[in-house]
Amino acid sequence: MGSFPSRASPVPYASGESSSLADILERVLDKGIVIAGDIRINLLDIELLTIKLRIIVASVDKAREMGIDWWEHDPSLSSRHAGGALEEENRRLRAELEELRRERITGRRAEER
């Protein structure tokens, strides 16, 4: 195996300093860490699948500083989400569907008489 240059800069530690897991976790959450990688599956030079992985580990405050706040707007993750256009459209379409079903059933009954 060859050696590859690392893109990550080493975390400066004083010599003889021991860090507990809590210290390391606090440092990572405070500064944030990005892990990026691609997985490609090829068969005879034909690309079959590409998976791009981008993982950010940071505290909520640090994520907000970076402009990442998707969890606040995701209806499955936020209790503050008050519905939205899609939910309203879904309700309207379900009501229309129910009305069409009723009309179809009512039409069949009238034909049977």
C-alpha positions in Angstrom: 0.0 0.0 0.0 1.2 3.5 -0.9 1.1 6.4 1.4 -1.5 9.1 0.6 -1.3 12.6 1.8 -3.9 13.4 4.4 -6.3 16.4 3.8 -7.0 16.6 7.5 -4.8 18.8 9.6 -3.6 17.2 12.8 -5.0 18.4 16.0 -2.3 20.1 18.0 -1.7 18.4 21.4 0.8 19.4 23.9 3.4 16.7 24.6 2.4 14.5 27.5 -1.2 15.8 27.5 -3.8 13.1 27.8 -7.2 13.7 26.4 -10.3 11.9 27.6 -13.1 10.9 25.2 -15.2 13.8 26.6 -12.4 16.3 25.8 -12.1 15.0 22.2 -15.9 15.0 21.7 -16.1 18.5 23.1 -13.4 19.7 20.7 -15.0 18.0 17.7 -18.5 19.4 18.5 -17.0 22.9 19.1 -15.0 23.0 15.9 -16.9 20.6 13.7 -15.5 17.8 11.5 -16.3 16.9 7.9 -16.0 13.4 6.5 -16.3 13.1 2.8 -16.0 10.2 0.5 -17.3 8.7 -2.7 -18.1 5.1 -3.5 -18.3 4.1 -7.2 -19.1 0.7 -8.5 -18.1 0.0 -12.1 -18.4 -3.0 -14.3 -16.2 -3.1 -17.4 -15.7 0.7 -17.3 -19.5 1.3 -17.0 -20.5 3.2 -13.9 -23.3 1.3 -12.2 -23.6 3.2 -9.0 -22.2 6.3 -7.3 -22.8 7.1 -3.7 -21.5 10.4 -2.4 -21.2 10.6 1.4 -20.8 13.9 3.2 -21.0 13.7 7.0 -20.7 16.7 9.2 -20.3 16.2 13.0 -20.8 19.4 14.9 -22.9 20.9 17.8 -26.3 22.4 16.9 -24.9 25.9 17.6 -21.9 25.3 15.3 -24.2 23.9 12.6 -26.4 27.0 12.8 -23.2 29.2 12.4 -22.4 27.3 9.2 -26.0 27.8 7.9 -27.2 24.3 8.5 -30.6 24.1 10.1 -32.7 21.6 8.0 -33.9 19.8 11.1 -35.9 22.9 12.1 -37.9 22.8 8.9 -38.3 19.0 8.4 -41.9 18.1 9.5 -40.8 14.7 10.7 -38.1 16.2 13.0 -39.6 19.5 14.2 -42.5 19.9 16.6 -42.8 23.6 15.5 -43.6 22.6 11.9 -47.1 23.9 11.4 -48.1 21.9 8.3 -47.4 23.5 5.0 -48.4 23.7 1.4 -47.9 20.0 0.7 -50.0 19.0 3.7 -52.8 21.4 2.7 -52.7 20.1 -0.9 -52.8 16.5 0.4 -55.9 17.3 2.5 -57.6 18.9 -0.5 -56.8 16.0 -2.8 -58.0 13.5 -0.3 -61.3 15.4 0.0 -61.7 15.5 -3.8 -61.0 11.8 -4.0 -63.6 11.0 -1.4 -66.1 13.2 -3.2 -65.4 11.3 -6.5 -65.9 8.0 -4.7 -69.2 9.1 -3.3 -70.4 10.3 -6.7 -69.4 7.0 -8.3 -71.2 5.0 -5.6 -74.3 7.2 -5.8 -74.2 6.9 -9.7 -74.1 3.1 -9.5 -77.1 3.0 -7.1 -79.1 5.2 -9.4 -78.3 2.9 -12.4 -79.3 -0.2 -10.4 -82.8 1.2 -9.7 
